C-alpha cells in the first residue's frame, strides 16, 4: 500500500484512496501558517476492526459551507463552544459591565485570513480582536518588544503569536505572560498542562478542537489506542496529554518511512484504533500496509487519516480553523475572567519567618544578618499584590504603585492603630521597636493580617546621634542596613526637588534685576521656528493674574511686565536649601558672592532634608495629582507688593513632580518574622507633623482587609506626634484611628518622676538600674497619666505598652501596669519583643485586638475655622498644660498676613521641643504655671498647615562630639557594613 502526501490550498483536507497510476502533485499556492506553531492536525478515524465491522466512507465536515461561506452553518462542536463562551461572556459582563475582553494577534506579514475568522467568532461572542503586523523579516528583538508591550497593556487579555516556527524561540515564548498565553504554548503553560493543573494555564485551542472531534466521531475513547506520527512541538505534546487524560493509549512515532511502516505493519487490525499524523517533515510517498486491506491513500500537508476501509474529509476553511478560533476566544474570556478575579481583594497566605532568639541578645546588625529575608516579590504575592503593582529595588525591597488604591477602592479598611509615646528621654523609649513587635505578634502568632507603617530614617541622625531607626533586638525591619541608608532614594529626590526650587528663586531674581521686561519676555517665551507659544504652566500663571490670553503677541506692555516680574523681596524669601546631613555650619550662609552674580548677595541657610516642606507634602499627599497641586502652591517668598510667590509662579512645579514621581510610592519591606512593612516619608515631629505617609497607611488598610490591622507610628511623645497625627494627618486622610498604643519605659518614668538627668552613652545612675518604686510612681502620676489624658481628648481608647528592659523588676512592671489602668488606659501590658520577637508582644497584640473591637468616639481637638490664635491657644492649654500663650510682634504680624491671604483655616503644626510638655527641654514630668511663647509663625501652604515656632527651634541639627560615624565602616572583601547599632 502506498501513501501519497499532497499539499492543498489553505489547508483543506482530502483523504481518499488513490487511483492506481494517478499522479500526485503539490498545489502552487500555500496557506500562511496559522497558530503558534506549524503543527497541524492531520487526521482521525476509527478502524473498522475495532468497531466490529466494515464502515462506509465517513465524511466529517466541520462547518458546512453556507451561502455566505462564513463558517457559522456549523456542526454541534462549533455551535456548543460558541454558545458556552457567549454565556460566560454575558455572565462576566453582568458583573463588570465596562470590561470587554480583547484578543491581540501578533503576526509576521499582513495576511488577514486568521483575523477574519477570529473576528467572525468574536462577533458572535462579544469580544474584541486586534491585529499587530510585523514585517515578515522581523527580528527576535522586535517580536519580544511587541510582546512586552502587550504584556503591559491591561486592555489585552489574550495574545496569539501567529509567527513562523523559526521565530517561536524559547525567548519569545517565555517573554509572553503565561496569563495572556491563550494558545498555551509557553513553557509554564505547557508544564501546567502536563502536570494536569489547568486552574491558571490554558489548553492549546487546536488540541481542544482535535479532542472535540475525536470524542464526537466514535464510541467512547476509554482504552483505545492511537498512534501519533510526528508532533514533537507544543501541539503534539498537548494532544498526547489530553488523549491520555481521556483514557486513550497514546503511542508516538517519528515521521520516517522505515519506522512508520515497520510499526504499523507489525500490528494486527485490532491494535490501533486511530492514526494521527502531525506536521509531516517529508514530502514524498510513504508505503504503509494496513492489516485487513491494502489500499493507497493520499495524505495532504494539513490533515490526513489512515484506516483500512474508510476516510474522513475535513474542510479547513470553514471547519477546524473556526473550531480552533472558538476555543481560543473561550480562553480569552477565561483569561479576562481570571484577570478580573485577580483584581479583587486576595486573602493573605503569609509564610512567616521563624525566629530563634539567643541569650544574651546579639547586636541589632548581627540579628538582622542572621535572618534571610524573603524575596520581595514573594512577600508581595503573599499579601495580595499583583506583579504589575511592584517595582523592585533589589531583592528585598520594592516600590508599590498607587494603582492599588483604585483596584481595591471597594475593599473595607482594616483597623487603624497609632503607636505614640510618653515624653521621650535621651535614651529613647522604643516606639519603632514596639510597632514592629506588635505586628510580628499579630501576623506571625495570632495569624491576623497586619502591616507596619514607618518613616524612613534621615541620614543626619543615622550618622550623628541615633545610629538608625529600624527597631531593635528581635523586632526589626530587615535588611536594616538598607532601611537606614538611602533605601529607595526618596530623601535624595526631596533634596533634589527642594534645591531646584532654591536655584530657581535666585536665578529668577538675578535675571529680573539685570534685564528689561522685553528681554525677560523674549527669553521666557522664546520664538521656536518662528512661533512663540506659552507653555501650559505659563498659561496657568496668566490665568491667576487675571490675564485671559494665550497668544503672546496679544499681551500689552503692562501684561508683559506683570507676567515676567515676580519681584521677590530678598528679605522675605522663606525657602532654604537642604541637605540630609547634620551640618550646623550651614544654618546661616551668604549666597551670591561670585562676581558673576552681579551683586545679588543675600543671607539664607540650609535645613536638614527631612525638614523640607516637600517632605511634609510627600507624607500628606493622597495621590500624584494631589502632590502636584500641593507642590505648585508652595509659597517660597513674598513680592515687594506683599503678594505670595509660589513654585507655580516660578514655573518649576511640573519639574518637581517629575523628580518626585517615584518617591510618592511607598517602599515595601519586611520584619524579622517576614511580616510586611511600608517605609515612607520621614518628617521630623518637632518641626513638622512627624508621621509616615497617608498613602502608606491607605494602601496598607486596603491590603490587610476588614479584620486586619495597620500599625503606624507618630514621632516623639503624644503631645507632639500624636496630636499632629490627629489634627493634621487624620484631617487630610479622612482616616479615623481605632486604638492608641502608648509606649513607656520604667527608666523614662523614673526620670519624669524626679530621677537625675541622663545622656546617651554615659553610665546610668543607680536609680535607673536598681528598683525604685517611688520614682516609677511619680512618673506614672505625672507624665504617663497626662499622655493618656491627651489621647482621651480625641476619644480614642489607649493601651499602654511597657517596653521592658532587663534592669526592670517585676514590682516596677506591675506598678506601671496598675497605675496606667487607674489613669484610664483600656489595658496595660509588659512587652518583651526586643528579646523574644513577636512572641514577646502577644499580650499587647491581644489587648490591641480587644480595644479595637470597642467603638471609638474620635473627635478633633479644634474646629478648623477657629482663628489661628485660638487654635494655637487650644493646643497650648489643653495638650501642653500651659496657662496661656504669648505672641511676639513678629508672630502677630505673620498671623495677620496669613489671615489676609486666606490661610486662616489651615490646621496648626507646632514646632516645639520634644523633650518636655512645655517649651523648656529640661522640665520633665508635667510642667505647670507657664506661658507658651510663640516667637514666630510660618506657613507651609503646600503641605497645608501653619507652624508656630515655640522658643528656639532649629531646623538643622548639629553633630555631637562623638558622632555615630566613628563606628560605621565597610569590609572591603565582604562589603558588609559595620557600626550600625
NUVODO-233688 format. One line per 2 residues: number of its first residue (from 0); for each residue x, y, z of C-alpha. Coordinates in steps of 0.02 Angstrom, whole numbers. Layout:
N
NUM	X:Y:Z | ...
end
This chain:
981
0	0:0:0 | 65:173:-44
2	25:337:41 | 28:500:-57
4	66:668:26 | -7:817:-64
6	-15:1000:-14 | -182:1085:-27
8	-231:1265:-39 | -275:1344:130
10	-254:1177:213 | -413:1092:154
12	-408:906:182 | -449:770:60
14	-413:592:113 | -463:456:-7
16	-395:301:-90 | -275:344:-230
18	-319:280:-402 | -190:162:-474
20	-71:257:-584 | -132:428:-529
22	-9:572:-522 | 22:653:-355
24	74:834:-354 | 77:984:-240
26	-28:1139:-271 | 59:1300:-315
28	-23:1407:-178 | 15:1378:4
30	-79:1449:153 | 13:1554:283
32	43:1459:445 | -97:1481:570
34	-66:1466:756 | 84:1472:867
36	175:1334:776 | 168:1247:609
38	93:1093:693 | -63:1040:602
40	-197:916:641 | -175:781:513
42	-310:651:541 | -426:549:647
44	-538:399:616 | -599:236:691
46	-542:69:622 | -671:-50:555
48	-599:-191:658 | -621:-102:822
50	-799:-51:784 | -848:-226:738
52	-870:-214:551 | -833:-127:390
54	-886:55:386 | -925:154:231
56	-828:310:191 | -856:438:331
58	-860:624:297 | -844:747:440
60	-865:925:379 | -832:1042:524
62	-930:1188:461 | -1033:1157:310
64	-1016:1287:176 | -1154:1413:199
66	-1211:1532:66 | -1101:1667:143
68	-959:1544:172 | -937:1620:346
70	-914:1461:445 | -1069:1482:553
72	-1176:1349:471 | -1076:1237:584
74	-1089:1071:668 | -1130:1044:851
76	-949:1061:909 | -927:1239:848
78	-1101:1288:899 | -1078:1221:1075
80	-912:1307:1103 | -977:1473:1037
82	-1134:1463:1143 | -1044:1415:1304
84	-915:1553:1279 | -1053:1679:1243
86	-1140:1630:1405 | -977:1650:1501
88	-954:1820:1420 | -1127:1878:1469
90	-1100:1819:1647 | -936:1914:1653
92	-1014:2074:1589 | -1157:2064:1713
94	-1025:2080:1848 | -913:2202:1755
96	-1013:2297:1626 | -868:2406:1566
98	-747:2264:1531 | -732:2188:1358
100	-602:2051:1329 | -476:2083:1191
102	-376:1959:1087 | -218:2027:1008
104	-148:1935:857 | 38:1966:834
106	94:1906:663 | 230:1919:535
108	160:1983:371 | -9:2055:328
110	-113:1901:295 | -288:1933:364
112	-361:1758:350 | -346:1717:534
114	-404:1891:582 | -563:1869:481
116	-601:1700:559 | -566:1768:734
118	-673:1922:703 | -821:1817:650
120	-808:1708:804 | -777:1858:916
122	-925:1949:843 | -1041:1809:896
124	-968:1805:1070 | -947:1991:1100
126	-761:2019:1122 | -635:2124:1028
128	-493:2071:913 | -343:2173:862
130	-200:2132:745 | -18:2186:754
132	76:2152:592 | 264:2148:593
134	367:2128:436 | 400:1951:376
136	584:1981:411 | 556:2041:590
138	691:2000:716 | 676:1913:882
140	708:2077:971 | 565:2162:878
142	447:2020:921 | 495:2022:1105
144	473:2211:1110 | 294:2196:1046
146	257:2051:1162 | 313:2153:1312
148	201:2297:1259 | 53:2178:1251
150	101:2107:1421 | 91:2281:1497
152	-72:2331:1413 | -214:2297:1536
154	-340:2301:1394 | -265:2146:1314
156	-321:1981:1391 | -254:1859:1263
158	-109:1856:1140 | -97:1739:990
160	75:1727:910 | 49:1691:726
162	231:1678:681 | 344:1563:580
164	407:1415:681 | 584:1482:675
166	526:1642:761 | 445:1550:906
168	605:1538:1005 | 610:1499:1189
170	646:1683:1223 | 492:1738:1126
172	376:1609:1203 | 431:1645:1380
174	426:1833:1357 | 238:1815:1344
176	147:1823:1510 | 76:1649:1544
178	-91:1726:1594 | -107:1803:1420
180	-41:1650:1327 | -212:1590:1267
182	-129:1464:1149 | -46:1378:1298
184	124:1366:1215 | 240:1448:1342
186	348:1332:1446 | 249:1369:1604
188	80:1335:1524 | 143:1176:1441
190	209:1120:1610 | 41:1154:1690
192	-45:1052:1556 | 74:905:1578
194	52:913:1766 | -136:925:1748
196	-152:1095:1831 | -264:1200:1720
198	-328:1319:1852 | -208:1452:1788
200	-149:1388:1618 | -235:1356:1453
202	-263:1204:1343 | -198:1240:1167
204	-353:1280:1062 | -306:1167:917
206	-282:1020:1035 | -452:1056:1112
208	-528:1057:938 | -449:889:892
210	-509:808:1053 | -682:878:1023
212	-688:790:854 | -618:628:924
214	-747:623:1062 | -893:654:944
216	-840:542:800 | -841:372:878
218	-883:268:1029 | -805:313:1199
220	-617:334:1192 | -577:239:1351
222	-449:102:1322 | -422:133:1137
224	-252:157:1059 | -188:297:949
226	-27:312:853 | 35:491:845
228	151:512:697 | 263:665:719
230	210:804:835 | 362:847:938
232	306:1028:966 | 184:1104:1091
234	32:1045:993 | 88:864:990
236	133:865:1174 | -34:945:1219
238	-131:823:1112 | -45:673:1189
240	-82:737:1365 | -265:765:1325
242	-281:594:1244 | -205:504:1390
244	-316:602:1508 | -466:544:1406
246	-418:361:1428 | -333:334:1261
248	-169:242:1249 | -60:362:1151
250	96:299:1063 | 216:410:967
252	323:383:814 | 437:496:716
254	387:535:538 | 501:418:441
256	452:287:314 | 552:145:388
258	495:156:568 | 318:202:521
260	300:56:401 | 375:-70:520
262	272:-12:669 | 107:-10:576
264	134:-172:483 | 189:-263:640
266	18:-237:719 | -140:-332:687
268	-301:-246:643 | -363:-232:821
270	-212:-143:893 | -228:36:829
272	-396:124:835 | -329:291:770
274	-181:354:671 | -142:540:684
276	-6:623:583 | 59:791:643
278	165:909:541 | 247:784:421
280	428:827:394 | 443:743:225
282	358:773:60 | 356:606:-30
284	256:446:-35 | 265:332:115
286	216:150:88 | 110:90:234
288	24:-78:238 | -130:-89:348
290	-191:-260:404 | -359:-304:331
292	-335:-223:163 | -202:-147:55
294	-251:20:-18 | -160:179:-65
296	-209:341:25 | -171:522:-14
298	-103:619:135 | -121:808:125
300	1:931:203 | -127:990:328
302	-233:844:380 | -231:657:347
304	-305:493:406 | -268:306:391
306	-391:165:407 | -419:3:314
308	-585:43:230 | -648:220:264
310	-590:402:270 | -632:574:339
312	-649:734:242 | -620:899:333
314	-634:1071:257 | -510:1181:350
316	-577:1350:296 | -747:1332:373
318	-709:1191:493 | -561:1157:603
320	-494:1334:596 | -662:1402:655
322	-670:1275:795 | -491:1316:846
324	-532:1502:843 | -685:1470:951
326	-581:1379:1081 | -454:1520:1075
328	-588:1651:1110 | -650:1541:1251
330	-476:1551:1326 | -477:1741:1305
332	-639:1754:1403 | -566:1641:1537
334	-409:1747:1542 | -513:1905:1564
336	-616:1822:1700 | -458:1768:1791
338	-386:1942:1772 | -542:2019:1847
340	-537:1893:1989 | -355:1938:2021
342	-405:2121:2032 | -515:2082:2181
344	-451:2075:2359 | -350:1917:2386
346	-340:1829:2555 | -164:1825:2627
348	-60:1668:2628 | 84:1739:2728
350	232:1624:2757 | 313:1693:2913
352	498:1675:2951 | 548:1581:3107
354	648:1664:3244 | 769:1577:3361
356	808:1711:3492 | 977:1695:3576
358	1027:1740:3754 | 1112:1858:3778
360	1033:1957:3637 | 1162:1994:3499
362	1183:2165:3420 | 1046:2227:3304
364	1150:2207:3149 | 1201:2030:3196
366	1018:1983:3220 | 971:2063:3055
368	1107:1970:2959 | 1062:1804:3038
370	889:1811:2958 | 872:1791:2769
372	727:1897:2708 | 602:1827:2585
374	615:1891:2406 | 507:2045:2399
376	405:1978:2253 | 361:1826:2358
378	307:1937:2503 | 204:2043:2383
380	114:1891:2315 | 79:1827:2491
382	-12:1988:2538 | -113:2002:2378
384	-11:2123:2274 | -8:2097:2086
386	159:2085:1993 | 120:2244:1896
388	96:2339:2059 | 275:2308:2113
390	435:2398:2063 | 580:2301:2138
392	735:2389:2206 | 850:2241:2226
394	796:2079:2307 | 720:2136:2471
396	629:2300:2442 | 510:2370:2313
398	402:2519:2274 | 214:2488:2270
400	113:2577:2137 | -33:2685:2187
402	-146:2597:2062 | -177:2476:2206
404	-295:2605:2282 | -403:2606:2126
406	-405:2417:2116 | -459:2394:2296
408	-565:2551:2317 | -717:2447:2368
410	-620:2345:2495 | -662:2391:2676
412	-518:2460:2778 | -439:2364:2921
414	-416:2426:3099 | -305:2580:3120
416	-182:2582:3265 | -68:2727:3313
418	90:2699:3415 | 140:2853:3515
420	240:2875:3675 | 264:2969:3836
422	382:3117:3832 | 546:3040:3773
424	711:3044:3860 | 885:3045:3781
426	886:2856:3799 | 736:2828:3686
428	578:2733:3729 | 567:2613:3582
430	410:2660:3484 | 479:2584:3324
432	528:2425:3415 | 354:2412:3491
434	274:2442:3322 | 374:2301:3243
436	349:2184:3390 | 161:2214:3384
438	141:2172:3200 | 252:2020:3219
440	139:1960:3359 | -21:1997:3262
442	31:1913:3099 | 158:1779:3144
444	74:1718:3304 | -110:1770:3308
446	-125:1745:3119 | -210:1914:3095
448	-160:2015:2942 | -57:2164:2997
450	52:2298:2919 | 178:2415:3000
452	197:2590:2926 | 359:2676:2973
454	454:2832:2923 | 617:2824:2827
456	766:2871:2937 | 862:3028:2898
458	1048:3003:2870 | 1081:3153:2982
460	1038:3063:3145 | 1096:2895:3074
462	1274:2960:3058 | 1252:3081:3202
464	1173:3029:3366 | 1045:2893:3331
466	1130:2760:3225 | 970:2707:3135
468	785:2679:3163 | 744:2503:3105
470	684:2446:3276 | 797:2337:3381
472	834:2166:3450 | 714:2036:3382
474	590:2168:3324 | 670:2246:3170
476	643:2289:2989 | 765:2194:2879
478	886:2215:2797 | 922:2351:2925
480	1069:2423:2827 | 959:2456:2677
482	822:2526:2787 | 941:2650:2868
484	1046:2701:2717 | 972:2775:2558
486	830:2647:2546 | 750:2686:2377
488	814:2864:2367 | 659:2961:2422
490	756:3084:2530 | 878:3113:2387
492	730:3153:2273 | 665:3278:2402
494	838:3356:2414 | 849:3375:2225
496	673:3447:2212 | 696:3567:2357
498	861:3633:2292 | 791:3653:2117
500	665:3775:2191 | 805:3867:2282
502	907:3879:2122 | 755:3942:2027
504	724:4079:2156 | 900:4151:2148
506	912:4134:1959 | 746:4223:1935
508	797:4365:2050 | 961:4386:1954
510	876:4390:1784 | 741:4510:1839
512	873:4626:1913 | 977:4630:1754
514	851:4626:1611 | 712:4734:1541
516	532:4674:1531 | 551:4644:1344
518	712:4546:1361 | 637:4440:1501
520	481:4406:1398 | 582:4356:1244
522	683:4232:1347 | 537:4164:1449
524	430:4143:1293 | 558:4111:1155
526	517:4100:971 | 542:3922:908
528	543:3901:719 | 462:4070:705
530	321:4028:826 | 304:4098:1002
532	196:3999:1124 | 162:3998:1310
534	195:3834:1400 | 48:3761:1498
536	124:3817:1663 | 142:3994:1596
538	-40:3996:1539 | -87:3943:1715
540	9:4092:1786 | -77:4211:1663
542	-247:4150:1720 | -201:4175:1903
544	-151:4352:1860 | -319:4380:1775
546	-242:4389:1601 | -353:4277:1496
548	-246:4275:1340 | -149:4132:1260
550	-68:4223:1113 | 97:4302:1168
552	76:4438:1037 | -87:4494:1117
554	-11:4546:1283 | 1:4733:1320
556	162:4805:1392 | 77:4808:1563
558	27:4625:1542 | 205:4581:1495
560	276:4670:1648 | 151:4586:1764
562	188:4417:1688 | 378:4422:1690
564	406:4509:1858 | 391:4405:2016
566	479:4548:2106 | 531:4440:2253
568	582:4535:2410 | 753:4460:2458
570	719:4491:2642 | 556:4392:2635
572	613:4233:2549 | 562:4088:2660
574	634:3946:2555 | 801:3871:2606
576	914:3740:2534 | 925:3567:2615
578	1050:3427:2642 | 1024:3263:2734
580	1171:3288:2850 | 1183:3364:3023
582	1286:3516:2972 | 1269:3657:3099
584	1381:3774:2996 | 1251:3783:2859
586	1118:3855:2972 | 1159:4028:2906
588	1256:4064:2746 | 1279:4201:2618
590	1248:4167:2434 | 1285:4267:2278
592	1463:4317:2319 | 1538:4272:2149
594	1567:4415:2029 | 1455:4329:1903
596	1305:4353:2020 | 1317:4541:1994
598	1294:4593:2173 | 1143:4484:2210
600	1204:4436:2384 | 1085:4384:2521
602	1083:4285:2681 | 998:4116:2682
604	1029:3945:2758 | 1010:3758:2750
606	883:3646:2834 | 901:3459:2854
608	816:3374:2705 | 676:3296:2806
610	626:3471:2867 | 587:3522:2688
612	406:3565:2651 | 418:3440:2509
614	442:3302:2638 | 285:3358:2727
616	193:3359:2561 | 254:3183:2523
618	185:3125:2689 | 15:3209:2668
620	-23:3188:2482 | -153:3057:2438
622	-118:3046:2250 | 4:3103:2117
624	-117:3239:2066 | -137:3297:2245
626	52:3304:2265 | 68:3407:2107
628	-64:3530:2170 | 23:3545:2338
630	195:3569:2260 | 125:3705:2146
632	52:3807:2289 | 209:3805:2399
634	246:3985:2447 | 432:4023:2428
636	428:4207:2475 | 336:4371:2459
638	344:4503:2324 | 384:4684:2366
640	199:4720:2346 | 159:4593:2481
642	92:4453:2371 | 144:4271:2399
644	254:4195:2265 | 230:4009:2233
646	325:3868:2149 | 196:3878:2010
648	242:4061:1984 | 424:4008:1966
650	370:3883:1832 | 454:3740:1923
652	307:3639:1991 | 297:3519:1843
654	482:3479:1859 | 459:3446:2045
656	327:3315:2009 | 446:3231:1888
658	581:3223:2022 | 455:3155:2148
660	359:3034:2038 | 443:2880:2112
662	462:2947:2288 | 272:2955:2308
664	262:2765:2304 | 285:2680:2474
666	426:2555:2494 | 382:2376:2542
668	499:2287:2663 | 478:2155:2799
670	508:2119:2982 | 622:1986:3054
672	472:1869:3053 | 428:1903:2872
674	277:2015:2901 | 253:2165:2785
676	309:2343:2819 | 284:2504:2722
678	425:2630:2741 | 379:2801:2676
680	416:2984:2712 | 512:3048:2862
682	458:3218:2928 | 526:3264:3100
684	392:3278:3232 | 463:3430:3322
686	475:3538:3165 | 345:3453:3054
688	199:3335:3084 | 309:3183:3115
690	211:3040:3036 | 235:2918:2895
692	134:2946:2738 | -53:2949:2715
694	-30:2842:2560 | 64:2705:2652
696	-75:2695:2781 | -211:2693:2649
698	-128:2558:2545 | -97:2452:2698
700	-276:2472:2763 | -342:2401:2598
702	-217:2258:2595 | -247:2193:2771
704	-435:2175:2745 | -581:2212:2860
706	-514:2111:3008 | -331:2159:2987
708	-226:2292:3074 | -118:2436:3014
710	3:2498:3146 | 76:2668:3110
712	196:2768:3218 | 194:2951:3268
714	356:3036:3315 | 407:3082:3492
716	277:3100:3631 | 88:3104:3622
718	93:3293:3641 | 193:3309:3479
720	173:3169:3352 | 4:3103:3411
722	-79:3274:3420 | -18:3313:3243
724	-71:3141:3184 | -249:3176:3240
726	-267:3359:3196 | -166:3363:3034
728	-145:3189:2960 | -319:3125:3001
730	-399:3284:2932 | -303:3260:2769
732	-329:3073:2750 | -506:3057:2817
734	-448:2904:2915 | -501:2876:3095
736	-394:2779:3221 | -465:2637:3324
738	-331:2622:3459 | -181:2718:3527
740	-35:2616:3592 | 61:2724:3716
742	241:2666:3740 | 327:2690:3907
744	483:2627:3992 | 522:2610:4176
746	680:2713:4160 | 589:2856:4070
748	454:2856:4204 | 590:2865:4336
750	660:3019:4252 | 488:3102:4244
752	463:3051:4424 | 614:3152:4482
754	766:3049:4432 | 928:3133:4385
756	966:3182:4206 | 1048:3056:4089
758	1136:3068:3923 | 1159:2940:3786
760	1320:2842:3804 | 1352:2892:3985
762	1337:2764:4127 | 1163:2761:4205
764	1143:2823:4384 | 1099:2689:4511
766	914:2737:4525 | 889:2684:4343
768	967:2513:4373 | 904:2471:4547
770	721:2453:4595 | 643:2621:4642
772	454:2614:4656 | 433:2793:4714
774	515:2865:4559 | 410:2748:4449
776	251:2801:4538 | 297:2985:4518
778	321:2964:4331 | 156:2871:4313
780	59:3002:4410 | 132:3141:4305
782	186:3109:4127 | 103:2942:4092
784	-65:2999:4160 | -55:3162:4060
786	-15:3073:3897 | -163:2955:3921
788	-273:3107:3951 | -211:3188:3791
790	-265:3034:3692 | -435:3039:3777
792	-458:3218:3715 | -480:3138:3544
794	-597:3000:3604 | -481:2854:3564
796	-450:2707:3683 | -272:2687:3747
798	-170:2530:3776 | -7:2559:3870
800	141:2456:3808 | 279:2445:3938
802	440:2414:3843 | 532:2302:3967
804	719:2312:3996 | 822:2181:4087
806	851:2301:4232 | 662:2319:4265
808	599:2224:4415 | 433:2131:4424
810	368:2250:4556 | 407:2402:4446
812	321:2320:4296 | 164:2278:4395
814	157:2453:4468 | 164:2536:4296
816	26:2423:4227 | -85:2452:4379
818	-65:2642:4379 | -91:2652:4190
820	-259:2566:4205 | -306:2679:4351
822	-262:2828:4239 | -388:2775:4108
824	-295:2653:3994 | -401:2513:3923
826	-260:2396:3963 | -75:2399:4006
828	43:2255:3968 | 230:2221:3978
830	314:2187:3811 | 468:2078:3782
832	483:2092:3593 | 663:2155:3600
834	721:1989:3673 | 587:1872:3603
836	516:1948:3444 | 330:1939:3409
838	304:1805:3541 | 356:1933:3672
840	216:2051:3619 | 72:1928:3615
842	-12:2008:3767 | -1:2177:3683
844	-74:2107:3521 | -221:2031:3615
846	-251:2193:3709 | -249:2295:3548
848	-366:2171:3465 | -486:2186:3612
850	-478:2377:3617 | -505:2390:3429
852	-667:2293:3443 | -742:2430:3551
854	-825:2583:3473 | -714:2736:3453
856	-781:2913:3478 | -646:3005:3382
858	-654:3194:3377 | -537:3334:3328
860	-466:3449:3460 | -521:3609:3374
862	-633:3672:3236 | -532:3711:3082
864	-623:3877:3059 | -566:3943:3228
866	-447:4093:3217 | -264:4047:3206
868	-227:4119:3379 | -368:4018:3460
870	-308:3857:3379 | -134:3887:3447
872	-204:3928:3619 | -311:3770:3620
874	-160:3659:3588 | -54:3751:3716
876	-180:3743:3857 | -267:3576:3828
878	-118:3473:3768 | 36:3554:3845
880	-47:3617:4003 | 6:3799:3979
882	-90:3939:4063 | -90:4041:3902
884	13:4090:3750 | 121:4243:3718
886	141:4305:3539 | 290:4406:3483
888	256:4559:3374 | 327:4463:3225
890	208:4318:3259 | 60:4438:3267
892	109:4519:3103 | 127:4350:3018
894	-43:4291:3080 | -123:4450:3012
896	-39:4421:2845 | -95:4239:2834
898	-273:4288:2875 | -267:4421:2739
900	-204:4291:2613 | -344:4169:2657
902	-239:4042:2752 | -329:4061:2918
904	-424:3895:2904 | -268:3786:2898
906	-228:3668:3044 | -85:3705:3163
908	82:3612:3167 | 176:3667:3323
910	366:3672:3310 | 416:3634:3490
912	543:3536:3587 | 501:3353:3606
914	592:3334:3772 | 457:3416:3878
916	271:3450:3876 | 321:3633:3889
918	441:3736:3784 | 579:3706:3912
920	676:3545:3872 | 737:3519:4050
922	561:3523:4126 | 509:3341:4146
924	350:3264:4213 | 203:3383:4191
926	259:3565:4199 | 128:3689:4257
928	109:3877:4278 | 197:3926:4118
930	151:4035:3969 | 197:3965:3798
932	299:4091:3696 | 265:4098:3509
934	415:4188:3434 | 364:4168:3251
936	228:4093:3143 | 264:4020:2972
938	160:3933:2841 | 182:3777:2736
940	44:3815:2612 | 85:3669:2501
942	84:3546:2645 | -70:3633:2712
944	-31:3694:2887 | 26:3844:2989
946	176:3810:3101 | 210:3920:3251
948	388:3917:3319 | 393:3891:3506
950	551:3952:3590 | 711:3924:3492
952	688:3783:3368 | 824:3732:3247
954	784:3654:3077 | 965:3596:3056
956	1033:3479:3190 | 1218:3476:3230
958	1339:3334:3255 | 1386:3284:3433
960	1565:3273:3493 | 1571:3089:3452
962	1452:3052:3309 | 1398:2876:3261
964	1504:2884:3105 | 1657:2842:3211
966	1592:2663:3219 | 1524:2644:3041
968	1635:2559:2913 | 1634:2436:2768
970	1727:2272:2749 | 1807:2288:2575
972	1806:2099:2549 | 1631:2051:2606
974	1556:2226:2580 | 1469:2207:2748
976	1431:2366:2844 | 1486:2378:3024
978	1442:2501:3161 | 1255:2523:3130
980	1195:2483:3306
end
